[in-house]
Amino acid sequence: MGNIAAFLQPPVMGEEKKVWISRRFKGEDGKPLPFVIRVIDQETNAKLLKQATRKNRVNGQMVQEMDADRYGKLLVDACVVEPNFRDSEVCAYYKTTDPLEVPGRMLTAGEYNRLVGEIRKLNELVESDEELEALEEAAKN
């Protein structure tokens, strides 16, 4: 590997993106407001996975199980910059003290799925076969 400088890239944690997931949330001008989401690095993702993993004893053996629902909530919480789900006023309005519950109470099922989809795309947690093929093709040329 002769070009190590190509791998010395700035950390990804600063990248943010505005996404519009609903027409229901409007600013004072009447226009839909975006949610602001951000990229997380793998170290942060690993911490989320660890927080979502439970250890259970099954037939005398310790078994680890990842709670996909909890991981999804933790991922949304880590990636959404605006609105601030941790804001005490927002939590009080949605009648919860747990900020992880706010998006589920605030959003419809479709809105929530759009938000999660945008987070997954921004963090490259899903890639289509076409994207992978394009990357491989670019590497070959």
Solvent accessible surface area in square Angstrom, and as a share of the most:
residue,aa,sasa,rsa
1,M,191,0.85
2,G,87,0.84
3,N,97,0.50
4,I,109,0.55
5,A,64,0.50
6,A,55,0.43
7,F,130,0.54
8,L,130,0.65
9,Q,125,0.56
10,P,102,0.64
11,P,120,0.75
12,V,75,0.43
13,M,72,0.32
14,G,67,0.65
15,E,94,0.42
16,E,96,0.43
17,K,89,0.38
18,K,120,0.51
19,V,6,0.03
20,W,145,0.51
21,I,5,0.03
22,S,13,0.08
23,R,195,0.71
24,R,132,0.48
25,F,46,0.19
26,K,117,0.49
27,G,20,0.19
28,E,193,0.87
29,D,106,0.55
30,G,41,0.40
31,K,134,0.57
32,P,52,0.33
33,L,88,0.44
34,P,32,0.20
35,F,6,0.03
36,V,14,0.08
37,I,0,0.00
38,R,82,0.30
39,V,11,0.07
40,I,16,0.08
41,D,47,0.24
42,Q,120,0.53
43,E,116,0.52
44,T,35,0.20
45,N,14,0.07
46,A,46,0.36
47,K,116,0.49
48,L,13,0.07
49,L,59,0.29
50,K,162,0.69
51,Q,100,0.45
52,A,1,0.00
53,T,43,0.25
54,R,125,0.45
55,K,132,0.56
56,N,54,0.28
57,R,163,0.59
58,V,71,0.41
59,N,149,0.77
60,G,51,0.49
61,Q,126,0.56
62,M,107,0.48
63,V,57,0.33
64,Q,120,0.53
65,E,79,0.35
66,M,94,0.42
67,D,33,0.17
68,A,72,0.56
69,D,95,0.49
70,R,97,0.36
71,Y,29,0.11
72,G,21,0.21
73,K,68,0.29
74,L,13,0.06
75,L,5,0.02
76,V,1,0.00
77,D,25,0.13
78,A,18,0.14
79,C,0,0.00
80,V,11,0.07
81,V,46,0.26
82,E,96,0.43
83,P,40,0.25
84,N,84,0.43
85,F,6,0.03
86,R,149,0.54
87,D,58,0.30
88,S,93,0.60
89,E,138,0.62
90,V,34,0.19
91,C,11,0.07
92,A,71,0.55
93,Y,159,0.60
94,Y,46,0.18
95,K,166,0.70
96,T,16,0.09
97,T,136,0.79
98,D,54,0.28
99,P,24,0.15
100,L,21,0.10
101,E,58,0.26
102,V,0,0.00
103,P,5,0.03
104,G,53,0.51
105,R,122,0.44
106,M,18,0.08
107,L,14,0.07
108,T,69,0.40
109,A,82,0.64
110,G,34,0.32
111,E,8,0.04
112,Y,51,0.19
113,N,101,0.52
114,R,125,0.46
115,L,0,0.00
116,V,33,0.19
117,G,27,0.26
118,E,39,0.17
119,I,0,0.00
120,R,85,0.31
121,K,120,0.51
122,L,30,0.15
123,N,22,0.11
124,E,125,0.56
125,L,69,0.34
126,V,64,0.37
127,E,79,0.36
128,S,48,0.31
129,D,99,0.51
130,E,121,0.54
131,E,95,0.43
132,L,74,0.37
133,E,110,0.49
134,A,63,0.49
135,L,118,0.59
136,E,100,0.45
137,E,94,0.42
138,A,69,0.54
139,A,86,0.67
140,K,154,0.65
141,N,144,0.74
